């Protein structure tokens, strides 16, 4: 099995976050247990995942999760993003609020908006807007600088997010996300028509060994983490189709990576191969039509359409739905007309 430790890709894009020198009297102790005692608000599972990803080195060498720390060992924890300032600058950015009460807020995020401040996107994010409009939003332990957040969606994905307004709400929602009991439905316009028309994709996902920005499928390997997407084809436009995806897990880029894995990348998803002509004719007119569609929706055609969960206060199941955004609707109409007349 290839692991990130064996991968020869240089670590120039990693930033040092922690440097710990073991004491002279340090007893032999597994690295994950050692780091749990020294890194606040980080779970053992997360530490082990970081070791698998190659983010932890001892004496400048990659190690395995069962490595035992010795006296004078130098442990360095590095991450793809530089250490961040957890102070968030409030910005007067309008929010599309779908629902609000004293406990939660459901917002419909526009495509192009980053959810939280991070490397190269320190301002203009949803969290900057939330900090302006709402005071004293809670932080999840270990997630400082991202007030109210219990989940996120990609910058160029549109759709619904639930925000916690109280400590009780953030704990309740975080537990539901951890237990995968939240109902999340996405609509995706994908290349081709899936066969069968509906199915279950149960394939491990993990950080790509070739490109750290991407998520890759590991179907015959114990690398990566369990990821399950249930899909159903709603509309067949011959060359593309509208697919409903329901998440059982919530891995980074899960739908994008899973749809690519089954041979149906999301329309105009540049990172996962959807910004090329994947299915159709070789005629120039067809290629021009596709290019025009790309201009209409200059992003991956993916929308977080609905959210369902147990309300933190009432303990009743609530569900929220949203309309497809204008760019998504327009490109679907284009394909509908195209297959009608060609």
N, C-alpha and C positions, 0 to 999 in steps of 0.2 A: 504494500500500500504506500502510495506517495503521501507524505505529510508536508505541511509548510516548512518543517524543519529541514526536510531533504530537498525542498525546492530551492533552486539556485538564484531565484529572483532577489536582487539586492534589497536591503531594508532602508534605503535612502528616504522613503516616504513615511517612515515611522518617527514619532517624536517621544523623547524620554519623558515619562510622567513620574516615575518613582525610582529612586536608587537607595537600596538598603544594604548595609554591611552587617553580616552576622557577627555576633559577639564571639570573643575568644572561647567562652565557655558554652557555646551553642551545642545542645545535644542534637543527635541525628533526628531530623523531623521532616516529614513529607513537605514538599514545596507548597502544595495547595493549603495545607494546615498552617504552615509558617506565614503565608501571605494573608490568610483569613484573620490572623491575630493583628496584622499590621496595616491592612487596608480597610478603612471604615466603610460600612454599608455595601460591601461587595460579597456576593454569595460564593460558596465553594464551587457551584456549577459554573458561574461566570469566570472564576479564576481558572478552572480546568479548561473551559472553552478558550480562554486567552492563551493558555499554554499550547493547546492544539493549533491555534492560529499562528504561533510563533512570536507572540508578543512578550514572552518572558524569557530572559536569558540569565544564565549564571556564569559569572567569570567570562562574559562575552561569548558563551556557547549556548545553543538551543538545548533544551532539556525536555524530558518526558514528565508526565504528571506524577509518576511515582519516585521522581528524584528526591533524595534526602539532602537537606541543607546541612553543610558542614561549617565548623568555625571559620570565620574570616571570609566566607563566600560573599561575593558582590552580586546582588540580585537587582536586575534592571527590568522595569516594566515599561514598555513602549506601546504607543497606540497610533493609529493612522492620522489622528487629529492632534494639534498642539494643545497643551493644557489651556483651559479656557477660564476666563473671568466669569464667575457665576452671577455677577451683577448684570441685570438685563435693563437696557435703556427703553423706557416707555415711548411708544410712537403712536401718533394719532392716525391709525390706519383703520378704515371702515371694516366692520365685521358683518358677515351675512349670518345672522342668528336665526336658527330654525326653532329652537326651544330654549327657554330659560326659567328656572325657579331658584329657590334659595340654595339649592344643593348642586345642581349641574347646569351645564350649558352645552347645547349641541350647535355646532357651527358647520356651515357648508363652505369648505375651503376652495378658493379658485385655483385653477391650474396656474403654475408659475410661482406660487407662494411657498417659501420654505417654512416648515412647521416650527423649528426652533433654531436659535443662533448656534452656529458652528463655524468651523474653518471656512473662510471665504464668504460666509453669509452671516455676518454679525448683526445685521440690521434688516429691517423690512420683513421680518418673519411674523408668523401667527402669534408667537409668544410675545414679541415686542408689542403687538396690538393688544393682546390680552392684558399685559401689564399696564397699559395706558387706561383701558376701559374698566378694569377690575382690580381693586386693591386687595392685598393679602390673600392671593391664591396660594394653596398649599403646594409643597414640593414632596414628591416621593423620595424616600430615603435613597441616597446614592444618585439622585437625579436632580441635584441642585442646579438652579439656573434655568429650569424648565417648568415654571409654576403651572399647576393645573393639568399638566399632561400625563395621561396614562397610556397613550398609544400615539402613533403618527402615521402619516401617509407620505409618499414621495412628493417632491416638489412639483413635478409635472402631472401628478395624478390629482384629479378634482374629487370633491365629495365630503362626506360627513365625518366629523370627529366629535367625541364627547369630551368635555372639559370638566374637571372636578373643582367645585368652589369651596369645599370644606375638607378638613382632615378625614372625617368619617366617610365622605364621598370618595375621596381618592383611595382610601384603604379598601372600600367595598369594590370599586371598579377594578383596582389593580388585582384583587383576588379573583374576580371573574375573568379577567384577561389571562391570568396565570392558569386558571382551570379550563381555559378555552370554552367557557360557557356563553360568551358574547356571540350573538348572531351578526355576522358581517357579510353583506352581499355586495359584490362589485359587478358592474357591467363592463365588458371589454369587447372592442371590435378587433377581431383577430384575422390573420391571413388564412384562407382556406376554410373548409368545413370539417370540423372534427368528426371522426368515425371511431367509436359510436357517437351518436348525437349527445349523449350525456354519459358521464363517468366520474371516476374517483382517481385522482392522481396522488399516489402515496409513495413519494420518492424523496430521500434525504436531500437537504439543501445545505450548502456551506459556502464560505468565501472562496471565490475562484482562486485556484493556484496560479493562474496566469495573469489575472488582473484583479487587484484587491477591491476595486470599485464594484465588481460584479458578484452576483450569487450564481453558483453552479450546482447542477444536479449530480448526485453521487448514487446512481441506482444499484450498483453491485458492490458497494463499499460500506464500511462502518464509519466512514468519515462523514461529517456534516450532522445535521440534526433532523429529527422527524418533521416532515412537512406534508400536510394533507390539504388538497384543494378539490372540492366537488364542483363539477361544471355541468351546464346544460345549455345546448344551443337553442336560442330563441328565434333567430331569423337567419335564413340562408340566402346570401346574395351571390352565390356561386363562387366568386373569387375571394370574398371575405364573409364573415358571419358575426352576428351579435351573440355573445356568450355571457351567461350569468355564472359567476363564480362565487361559491360560498367557502369561507375559510374555516377550517377546523383548528389550524395553527396560524401564527402570525409572524412568519420569518421575513427578513429583509428581502424585498423584491420577489416575494413568493409567487404571486400570480404570473409575473413577467417571466420568471425563470421556469416555472412549471409549464406555461403555454409554449415557450420555446422548446422545452424538452420533448413535448408531444408533437412537435413539428408545426405549431400554429402560433408563431410569435405575434405579439400585439401590434396592430397597425401603427406604423410610424414610431415604433420603439427602437430608437437608434442603437441603444446599448445592447439590446437583445435580438438584433437582426431583423427588425420589422420595418426599417426605413428603406429597404430595397423592395423590388418587385418579386415577391415570393411565389405568387401564383397568378397565372394569366397568360395572355398572348405576347408575342414578340413585336407586335405592330407598334409603330411610333405613336399612333393616336391613343392607343391604350396606355402606353407609358406616360404620355402627356396628361391623360386623365388622372392617373395615379399621382403624378407630380402636383396637379392642381388640388387633389384631395389632401396631400401632405401640407400644402400651403394653408388650407382651411383649418386643419388641426395640427399645428406644428409641435406636436408632443405625442407621447404614447396615448392611445385612445382607451383610457382606463378611468373609471369613475366609481368612487365608493358610494353606492346608491342607498343602502339602508343599514341601520344599526338597531339591534335589539338587545336589551339587558334588563336585569332586575334593578329597579330604581333604589338607590342607596337608602333613602328615607322611608318610602312607602312599602318597599319590599314587593312591589307589584311589577310584573313584566311590562316594559314599555318599548315601543318600536317607532322609529323615525325613518321617513323615506324622503327622497329628493328627486327632482327632475334632472334629466340629462342636460348638461350645459349646451349652449347654443352651437359651439363648434362641433361637438359630438353629434348633435341632431342633424346639422347641416351636411356633414360628411356621410351620414347614413342615408339621407335623402338622395344624395348624389349617386351612391351605389345602387339604391333601389331603382332609380330612373335608368341607370346605365344597363342593369341586367334586363330591364323591361324592354329596351329598344335595341339590344345587341345580342 
